[in-house]
Amino acid sequence: MSISLMQVRGILRQLFRTVHSKVSPLGYASSLGVKLGEDVHFYGMRPGMFSTEPWLIRIGSHVHITSGCQFVTHDGGTLALRHLTPDLEVTAPIIVGNRVYIGMNSMILPGVTIGDDVVIGAGSMVTKDIPAGSVAAGVPARVIKSIDQYHGELRAKSLHFGHMSALEKEKALKQHFRSFIEGAK
């Protein structure tokens, strides 16, 4: 079995993309043309998460995007219908506002705008615009509460460790859940 020069280049290109996305997630996203605000965090960045038109994606400031998220700027279903309409194409921008959290394995579809101060629950499929100040979840995602309601619920449950460094938080959590941890032995 021999590997062609084109295959080697493809493998090296994919390896470079994978390493770049891990070492410098913001640099990688920017290099693709994704427009990023300030203080954007990717947890689990990987090549391919920005679809084939990454330059149609705009992400605001103070945004957290967790692992497994996918931004899809086109409707691939058009391929099955091009025998009927040869020039069929549905592609649209995706806009993510400021102070947004997108939960694990969520998918954002073409033409969607997510407003400011929004939480998208894990595993959601966002098919329509999500208004500012809301929490949305589900398949398809729908608004389930206001951000103010969510904040109140979280404050009532808070352990008040959010300001700590990772090491301080781990120590505090282990102390807080000590009986649970010791009971598991």
N, C-alpha and C positions, 0 to 999 in steps of 0.2 A: 504494500500500500504506500503510495507516494502522496505527499502533500504539495500542492502547487504554491507558488509564490503568492498568489492572490489569497489563498487560504491562510497562509502564514501571516500576511498583512492583516487580514480580518481578525485573526486570533489576537494578534498584538494590539490592534485597535480596541477590541473589546476588553482586553486586559488593562490597557491604559485607562479606558473609561471607568472600569470598575475601581481601580486604584484611585483615580482622580476623585470619583464620587465619595469615596471613603475618607480620603485625606483632606479634601477641601470641598465639602458639600456646596457651600455658597459659590465658590469659584467654578465648580462644575456646572451648577445651574445657570450661572451667569454666562458661562462659555457657550451654552446652548441657546442663549437668548431670552431665558426667563428673566422677567423684570422683577427685582427684589427690593423691598423697602428695607428699613433698618431693623436690626435685632430679629432676624429670621432664624429659626432653629429647625434643622432636619434631624430626626431620630431614625436612623435606618435608611439613609439615602441609597438609591441603587439606579443604575442605568435603566432607561426605558420608562421611568415613572412619569415622564413628561410627554409621552405620546410622540407623534411625528412632527408636530408643529409647536415646539416649546416656546417659540417667540410669540405665540398667541396667549401666553400665560403671564398674568401680573399678580404678584403677591405683595400685600401691604406690609406694614411695620408691626413688630411684636407678634409674629405669627409662629406657631408651633405645629409642625407637620410630622406625624409619627410614622413608624415603619409600615410598609405595605401599601401606602397610599398611591393612588394612580390618578393622573390628570389626563383625560381623554378629550382632545380638541376636535375630533371628527367622528362621524357616524359610519363605521365600517360596514354596516348593513346595506349601504348603497351599492356595494360590490355585487350583491345578489340580484340587484335590479337594473344593472347597467345594460343588460340585453334589451330592456324596454326603453330606457332613457340613457343613451350612451354617455351623456355629459353630467349625469347625476352626481352631485357632490354636496355634502352637508358638513361644513367646518365652521367653528365659531370660537371666539376667545373665551377664556376663563378668567374671572377676576375674583381675587380673595382680598377682603378688606383688612383693616387694622385690628389688632388684638383678637386674633382668631386661633382656635385650637381645632385641629382636624385629627380625630381619633384613628387608631390603627385600622388598616385594611379598608379605608374608605375610598370611594371612587367619585370623582367630580367629572361630570359629563359636559359636552360642548355647550357654550352659550350661557353657562351658569355664572351668576354673580352672588358671592357670599358677602353679606354686609359686615359692618364693623361690630365688634363685641359679640362674636358668635362662637358657640361650641358645636362641633359636629361629632356625634357619637360614633364609637368604633363600629366598623362594618357597614357604615351607611353608604347608600348610593344616592348622590345628590344629582337629581335630574332637573330641578327647577331652582330659581333664585331663592335664597334664604335671607329674610329681612334682618336688618341690624337688631341687636339686642335680643337674640333668641338662641335657644338650644334646639337643635334638630337631630333626629336619628331615624334609622329604619331604612327599609328597601321598599319603595323609594323613601328617601328622607322626607320627614315632615316636621314642622315645628311642634315640639312637645311641651315647652314652657318658655317663659321669658328668662333672660340672663339674670334678672334681679331675683326671680324665684329660685333659680339654681344657686346663685350666690348665697341666699339665705339658708338653703338646705345644707350647703357645704360648710358655712360658718357654724351651724349647729352641730356638725359632725367633726369639725376640725380638731386635730391633735396639736395644732399650733407649732409645728416643726418646720413649716415651709421656708422660713428665713435661714435655716441652718445650712452649713456646708454638708456635703455628702457624707463625710465621716461622722460629723456631729449628729446628723439625722439618723444614720444607721445605729449609732450608739443609743440614741433616745428611743428609737423604735424597738430595739432589742430589749431595752429596759421596760418600755410600755407593754410589750407583748411577752414578757418574761415567762409568765405562767403558761401561756399557750405553747411557747417554744420548749419549755422544760416538760410539759405534759405530752409532747409529741415523741419523746424518747422511749 
